[in-house]
């Protein structure tokens, strides 16, 4: 840690050549992330005769991660949405020069005095759930409403046509399973066959898809105000129903289908999303994205299990989902796909 602290102080001096007395008072690892090493930093410096102290978050690429992501996607998302008033940390620096900390990283402001909910608690928010719930689904609607070309993300993300969205996503996540499975995955394979045989309608619009919008990926304060929507490393352009279905996945609500994300009633949550996105929820399309997201989840958990099993990353955060989350999504797919197949036959 001392080595990282000293090297990071040198980096800050490089980025702020007109500052003096730059010091890193503390640097500590925040465990739990599966695709970046995350550190909490307290730094200080003197500039124009006044001393500044600031909390920073350093996100460095790991040696091995749960999924392969590009750190510039997350950074660019913060840069696009921060000026719009969406609660995201202020992005400060993106660095790909390996000479500073051996691996690429980016720096953003620290959001202090907040908590994150747990997807594996039956009531993670208590009395604050109604207030947090309104914001949670409103912010997701706001993300879906934005035009990627207007906020500058169409230039930094791969464009996809509305009719091709589903195929692109299935192909990408099927490839992850192909590469990382350590044993046969019959449930995932059956679900993938169903997805390909029953494609959804074209996306009603191309939106920025957060990719992992869920319980546990935002911070809220003691008053129940969401202060930061985090973990944008899987963001991409696609169908906004993908985000909605992922956020409403029963996995993030301790299996409670009727209170998605463990917050507010499903009907009210979806009404808020429609009001703030200006979009509709086509039942057939939404069902397809529900099935897809369970497959996407399996791909992530399979990848996590491989990284842990082969010793690339022994953080328990990779071992747990390969056991518990895999079981949840396998069971969900068995029930939903068999139900859909039987319905089609009748």
N, C-alpha and C positions, 0 to 999 in steps of 0.2 A: 504493500500500500504506500509506503514511504517513497518508493521509486516512482509510482504513478503520480503521487501528489507533487513531487518535485518536477517531474516532466510536464505535468499539466500546468503548473505555475509558469514554467518557461513558455508554454504555448500561449497562455494568456498575455504574457509580455509581448510575444510576437504579434498577437492580434490587437494589442493596445500599446503601441510603441510610445505614446505620449503619457502613459501612466507610470507611476513609480511605486516602490514599496509593495509590489504584488506578492501576496502570500496566500497559501492554502492552509487554513487553520485546521481543517479536518476533511477527511475523505473516507467514506465508508460504503461498503457494498450493500446494495439492496437486493436481497435474494427473492426469487419467485418468478422473474421473467424467464422466458424460454427461448427467446430469439435475440436478445441483446444482454450484454453485461451492463448493469445499471449501477451508478455510483451517486451518492449524495455528497455534494461539495460545499464547503463554506469558504469563500474567498474574499479577500479584501485588497484594496489598492487606493492609491492617492492620485487624484487628477485635478488639475486646476486649483490646487491648494486645499481641496476637500477630500476626506476619506470616505470611501464607499465600502460597505460590506453587503454581500449578496449570496443567497443560496442558489446553487446551480445543480442541474442534473446532467451527468455525463453518461451517454449511451454508446458503448463500444461494441463492435462486432465481436462475437465470441469465436473461440477456436472451432466449436461445433455447436449447432443450434437445432431446435425442434423442427424448424422449417427454414428454408433458404429464403431470405428476403433482402431487399435493397434498402439500405438506411436512408438513401436520398428520397425514397417514396414517402417515408414518414416525415422527414424534415420538410419536404415540399408541401405536404398536406397541412402541417402546422403553419407554414408561411402563407398558404392560401386562405385558411380559415380564421387565423388570428385577427386579421384586420376586419373581418365580418362580424366580430362579436361572439362567435361561437366560443365556448369556454375550452380553449386549448392553451398549453404553455407557449410563451413567447419563444420562438426559435432564435438562437443566437449565432451559432457557428456550425458549419458542416465541413468536415475535414477528411480527405482521402489520402493525404500524404502519410505514409506509414512510418516516417522517421520520428513522428511525435510520440505515438503510443502503440506502435507496432501493428495496429489494425485500424481500419476506418472508424470514425466516431462522429457524433454530433453533440452539441451542447444546447440546453434550453433552460429556461428559468425553473426554479423549484416552486412548486405550489405547496405551501406550508399549512399545518394545522388541519389536515384533512384525513379522511379514512376511505377505504375502498370496501365494497361489499363482497361477500363470498357467495359463489354460485352453489356451494355445498352446505348451505345453512337453510333451514326451512323458513326462516324469517330474518333475513340479514339486515333489514332497515328499520324494523319496529314501527314506532309511531310516525317516523319520517317518510314511510313508504309512499303515501299519497302525493306529498309534495315532490319528492324525488321522481316518482313515476311520471308526473305531468311533464317535468323537464326532460327526462330520459327519452320519452317518445317524441316530444316536441323537437329536441335537438336532432334526433334521427330524421325527422321530417324535413328540418332545415337543411341538413346535408343533402338529402335526396332532391330538394328543390333547386339547388344551385346548378348553373350551367357550367360544365367543365371548361368550355372555351372562354367564358367570361372571367372566371377566377384564375385562369392561367394553368390549369392542370392538364388540359388537353395537349399541351405542348410537351409535357414531361411524362405522360402515360400513354400506353398503346391504345389507339382508338379501335373500337369494335362496333360493327353495325348491329342494330337492334335484333335482326333475325339470326345473328351469329353468336350472340352472347352465350347462350346455353351450351353450345358445342365447344366453345373455347374453354369454358370453365370445367366441363366434364373431362375434356382431353387433358387439361393441366393436372387435375387432381387424380385422375386415373393413372397418370404417369408417375405421380408420387407413390401410389400404392405399388405399381409395377417395380419401382426401384427399391422401395424400403421394406416390403413385406418379408418377414422371416418365416412365415408359415402361410398356408392357403387362407384366403379370406372369402369364403363362399357367400356370405351375406352381402358384403360390399360388391362382389361381382354380380350377384343377382340384381341388386339395386341399380347398378350401372347399366345393365341390360335394359331394365325398365325405363330408366331415364332416356336412353337412346331411342327406344321404341315409342316413347310418348313425349315428344318434345313440346315445350310450352309455347304459347303465343309469343311473337316478337316483343321485346321490351317496349313499354309505352314511351320510354325516353332513356337516353344514356345518361347516367348520373355517376357521381363519385360514390363508389362503394367503399365504406370503411373497411370491411372485410373481417372485423372481429369486434363488432359493436355488441357489448354484452355486459352483464353483471360482472364486476371485478375489474373492468377496464375504464372506470371513471372514478374521480375523487369527489367527495362531498364533505361539506363542513358540518359543524354542530347544529347549524340552523336548517340543514337540509337543502342547501344550495349546491348544485353541481358546479364545481370549480374547474374541472379539467376532464375532457374526453381524451383518453390516452390510447397508445398502442395501435398506431395507424400503419404498421409496417406491411400489412397485407392489402392496403388500399389499392384500388384499380378502378377502371371505368367499366360499368356494366349495368345490369338491371337492378334498380333500387329495391325490388322485392327480395333480392338475395340478402341484403342487410336486414330487412324486416323479418324474414323467416329465421335468420341466424339469431337475431336478438330475442325472438320468441321461442327458440328451441327449448323443449322441456328440461334439457340438461342444465340450463342456467337458472332454473326455478325449482330445483330439488324435485323435479318430476311433476310440478303443478302446472298443467296445461292451461288452466283457466286464469292463472295470474302470472303471465310471462315476465321473466326477469325478477320474479318475486316482488313485484311492485303493485300494480293496479290491475283491475279486471281487464281481460282480453279485449272485450268490445270497446271499452273506453280507451284503452291504449291505441287500438287501431284507428279509432275516430280521431284522436289527437294527431296521429301520424298523417292521416288523410288531410286534415285541416291545414297542416303546416307544410306538407309536401305538394299539395294541389294534385295529388295522384289518386288513382283508384286501386283497389285490391281485387284483381280478377281471381276468383276462387280456384280455377284450374291451374293458373300460372303459379299462384301461391303454394298450392299443394306440391307442384313440381319442385319448387325451390325449397320446400320443407324436406323433401326426400333428398334433394341434392345436398343440402347442408349437413344432413346426417352422414352422407358419404364423404363430404369434405372433412367433417369432424373425424371420421374413421381414418382418413388419410393422414391427418395431423397426429392422431394418437399412435398410429402404426409407425410413423416416422420418429415420434418420441421414443417409442419402445426400442426401435433399432439403435438409436443413438446411445441409449442407456445400456442395452444388452451388449453391444460391441465395445463399450468402454470409452466412446468418444466424449461423453459428457455424463458424469455420475451424479449430477444434481437430482435429488428425489423428485423435483418438479416434473421431470421427464418420465419417471417410473410410474407415478400415480395415474396419469391419464391413460397410459397404455393398458392399465388394468381396469380402473373404474369407468372412465369415459368410453372406452371401447365397448364394454358390456352394455352401457346405457344405449349407445347408438345402434349396436347390433340388435338389441331387443326392439328398439323403436322401429327399425327398418323391417324386421321380420313381421311385426304386426301391421305396419302401414302398407307395405308393398303387397302382402298377401290379401289385405282388405281391398286394395285397389284392383288387384287382379280378379278377385272374386266378383267385385262390382261390375267390372267390364264384361265378365262372362254371363252375368244374369240379365 
